[in-house]
């Protein structure tokens, strides 16, 4: 809880770039996250409360930002480009009880897959 993940370069991993699980009141900001192979995203939030994801640059991840059961958070001012996997591409993807999140001022470019192209998917 109360974590601050900022100013990192996270790239070329076979899994998730940055992952927060069961975390409250955290900030993920100013990171460069690229070429991470997990379908769970460049930045992955799972069962989080009051987490802010802002000012990050995400390039060439299968999913840019993936939030599962993330509540009362904010996703703002991020640039997400070229999120792609073989089926469905997502720039910002919120699922499974992701409630009361503010999504503002993000730039999502060229998110795609062979079946669906999704910029921001709620």
C-alpha positions in Angstrom: 0.0 0.0 0.0 1.0 3.6 -0.6 3.5 2.6 -3.3 5.0 5.1 -5.7 6.3 3.6 -9.0 7.8 6.4 -11.1 10.5 7.3 -13.5 11.3 3.8 -14.6 12.1 2.3 -18.0 10.5 -1.1 -18.2 11.0 -3.0 -21.5 11.3 -6.3 -23.3 9.9 -8.5 -20.6 8.1 -11.8 -21.3 5.5 -10.9 -18.7 3.8 -7.8 -17.4 5.8 -4.5 -17.3 4.4 -3.0 -14.1 2.0 -5.0 -11.9 0.1 -3.8 -8.8 -2.0 -6.5 -7.0 -4.0 -6.0 -3.9 -2.6 -2.5 -3.5 -4.3 0.7 -2.2 -3.4 4.4 -2.5 -0.6 3.9 -5.0 0.8 6.1 -7.9 2.2 4.9 -11.1 3.6 7.9 -13.0 6.2 9.0 -15.5 7.3 5.5 -16.6 8.2 4.3 -20.0 6.8 0.8 -20.6 7.4 -0.9 -23.9 7.6 -4.3 -25.6 6.2 -6.4 -22.8 4.6 -9.6 -24.0 1.9 -10.4 -21.4 -1.7 -10.2 -22.4 -2.3 -8.6 -19.0 -0.7 -5.4 -20.1 2.2 -3.0 -19.9 0.7 -1.7 -16.6 -1.6 -4.2 -14.8 -3.9 -3.3 -11.8 -5.6 -6.2 -10.0 -7.8 -5.7 -7.0 -6.6 -2.2 -6.3 -8.2 0.8 -4.6 -7.4 4.5 -5.1 -4.5 3.9 -7.6 -3.5 6.7 -9.9 -1.9 5.9 -13.3 -0.7 9.1 -15.0 1.8 10.5 -17.4 3.2 7.1 -18.5 4.3 6.3 -22.1 3.3 2.8 -23.1 4.5 1.5 -26.5 4.2 -1.9 -28.2 2.6 -3.9 -25.4 -0.1 -6.4 -26.0 -2.4 -4.3 -23.8 -1.4 -0.8 -22.7 -3.2 -0.5 -19.3 -5.3 -3.4 -17.9 -7.4 -2.9 -14.8 -9.2 -5.8 -13.2 -11.3 -5.1 -10.1 -9.7 -1.7 -9.8 -11.9 0.7 -7.8 -11.9 4.5 -7.2 -8.8 5.0 -9.4 -7.7 7.5 -12.0 -6.1 6.9 -15.4 -5.0 10.2 -16.9 -2.5 11.8 -19.2 -1.0 8.6 -20.5 0.1 7.9 -24.1 -0.6 4.4 -25.3 0.4 3.4 -28.8 0.6 0.2 -30.8 -1.0 -2.1 -28.3 -1.5 -5.3 -30.3 -2.1 -9.0 -29.9 -3.3 -11.7 -32.4 -7.0 -11.5 -31.3 -8.0 -8.2 -29.6 -6.0 -5.1 -29.1 -6.7 -2.8 -26.2 -5.2 0.6 -25.3 -6.9 0.9 -21.9 -9.0 -2.1 -20.8 -11.2 -2.2 -17.6 -13.0 -5.4 -16.6 -14.4 -7.4 -13.7 -15.8 -4.9 -11.2 -13.5 -2.0 -12.2 -15.8 0.6 -10.7 -15.8 4.4 -10.1 -12.6 5.1 -12.1 -11.9 8.4 -13.8 -10.4 8.1 -17.3 -9.3 11.4 -18.7 -6.8 13.1 -21.0 -5.2 9.9 -22.4 -3.9 9.5 -25.9 -4.5 6.0 -27.4 -3.2 5.4 -30.9 -3.1 2.3 -33.1 -4.5 -0.3 -30.7 -5.5 -3.4 -32.7 -5.8 -7.0 -33.2 -6.9 -9.4 -35.9 -10.5 -9.5 -34.5 -11.1 -6.2 -32.7 -9.4 -2.8 -32.4 -10.2 -1.2 -29.0 -8.9 2.2 -27.9 -10.6 2.4 -24.4 -12.7 -0.6 -23.5 -15.0 -0.6 -20.4 
